[in-house]
Amino acid sequence: MTLPSGIELLLPIILIHNDHDIWGKDATMFKPKRFSQGIAKATKNQQASYLPFSWGHRICIENNFALIEAKLALVMILQRFSFKLSPSYTHALTYAVNLRPQHGAHLTLSQI
């Protein structure tokens, strides 16, 4: 399959990880032993169906730790700086899973 440049491709990981054709009738159950003979055996030789850094019951185990670290870093920045939108900011929203600024959110930081 050839895709044009600039296309955004989204994979429905939660659907892939709950697919009974790939994982069997117990696809929605937490069963770590299904991997005891390797990913190929667990996925009926469809290894590309295993995307461990996802959401749901197969999410990355360090996800919560990473989010706590990010929150702490943000708190440390907000204790020392105030911010406002830069004069160069142009309001233009785009949709990619959620709404976000198309050209980023240009901020001006000032030390408190």
C-alpha positions as CSV (number, residue, x, y, z in Angstrom):
1,M,0.0,0.0,0.0
2,T,1.3,3.4,-0.9
3,L,0.1,6.5,1.0
4,P,0.6,10.0,-0.1
5,S,3.0,12.3,1.7
6,G,1.5,14.2,4.7
7,I,-1.4,11.8,5.4
8,E,-2.3,11.2,9.0
9,L,-2.9,7.5,9.8
10,L,-4.6,6.5,13.0
11,L,-4.7,2.9,14.2
12,P,-7.6,1.8,16.4
13,I,-5.3,0.1,18.9
14,I,-8.0,-0.7,21.4
15,L,-9.9,-2.5,18.7
16,I,-6.8,-4.4,17.5
17,H,-6.0,-5.5,21.1
18,N,-9.6,-6.8,21.6
19,D,-9.9,-8.6,18.2
20,H,-11.1,-12.2,18.8
21,D,-9.6,-13.3,15.5
22,I,-6.1,-12.3,16.6
23,W,-6.2,-13.0,20.4
24,G,-8.9,-15.6,20.7
25,K,-12.2,-15.7,22.6
26,D,-10.6,-14.4,25.8
27,A,-9.2,-11.3,24.0
28,T,-10.7,-8.9,26.6
29,M,-9.4,-10.8,29.6
30,F,-6.1,-9.9,31.3
31,K,-4.0,-13.1,30.8
32,P,-0.2,-12.5,30.9
33,K,0.4,-16.2,30.4
34,R,-0.8,-15.9,26.8
35,F,2.7,-14.6,26.1
36,S,4.5,-17.5,27.7
37,Q,5.4,-19.0,24.3
38,G,6.1,-15.7,22.6
39,I,4.1,-13.0,20.8
40,A,3.8,-15.0,17.6
41,K,2.0,-17.8,19.4
42,A,-0.2,-15.3,21.4
43,T,-1.3,-13.5,18.2
44,K,-1.7,-16.5,15.9
45,N,1.5,-15.3,14.0
46,Q,0.2,-11.7,13.6
47,Q,3.0,-10.0,15.6
48,A,2.2,-6.6,14.2
49,S,-1.0,-6.8,16.1
50,Y,0.8,-6.4,19.4
51,L,1.2,-2.7,20.2
52,P,2.0,-2.6,23.9
53,F,2.4,1.2,24.4
54,S,-1.3,1.8,24.0
55,W,-4.3,2.3,26.3
56,G,-6.7,0.0,28.1
57,H,-5.4,-3.0,30.0
58,R,-2.3,-3.3,27.9
59,I,-1.0,0.3,28.5
60,C,2.7,1.0,29.1
61,I,3.4,0.3,32.8
62,E,5.5,3.5,33.1
63,N,2.7,5.8,31.7
64,N,1.6,7.0,35.1
65,F,5.1,7.7,36.2
66,A,5.8,9.7,33.0
67,L,2.7,11.8,33.5
68,I,3.6,12.5,37.1
69,E,7.1,13.6,36.0
70,A,5.5,15.9,33.3
71,K,3.2,17.5,35.9
72,L,6.1,18.1,38.3
73,A,8.1,19.7,35.6
74,L,5.2,22.0,34.7
75,V,4.6,22.9,38.3
76,M,8.3,23.8,38.7
77,I,8.1,26.1,35.6
78,L,4.8,27.7,36.7
79,Q,6.4,28.5,40.1
80,R,9.1,30.6,38.5
81,F,7.5,32.0,35.3
82,S,4.3,33.6,34.1
83,F,3.2,33.3,30.5
84,K,1.0,34.9,28.0
85,L,0.2,34.4,24.3
86,S,2.9,35.9,22.1
87,P,1.9,38.7,19.7
88,S,3.0,36.4,16.9
89,Y,0.4,33.8,17.8
90,T,-2.3,33.3,15.1
91,H,-5.4,31.5,16.2
92,A,-6.0,28.6,13.8
93,L,-7.3,25.3,15.1
94,T,-6.9,21.9,13.5
95,Y,-8.3,18.5,14.3
96,A,-6.0,15.5,14.9
97,V,-7.8,13.2,17.4
98,N,-8.5,16.4,19.4
99,L,-8.5,20.2,18.7
100,R,-5.1,21.8,18.8
101,P,-3.4,25.0,17.5
102,Q,-2.4,24.4,13.9
103,H,0.8,26.4,14.2
104,G,1.5,25.7,17.9
105,A,0.8,28.0,20.9
106,H,3.5,30.6,20.9
107,L,4.0,31.8,24.4
108,T,6.1,34.6,26.0
109,L,7.6,33.6,29.4
110,S,8.4,36.2,32.0
111,Q,10.3,35.4,35.2
112,I,8.3,36.0,38.4
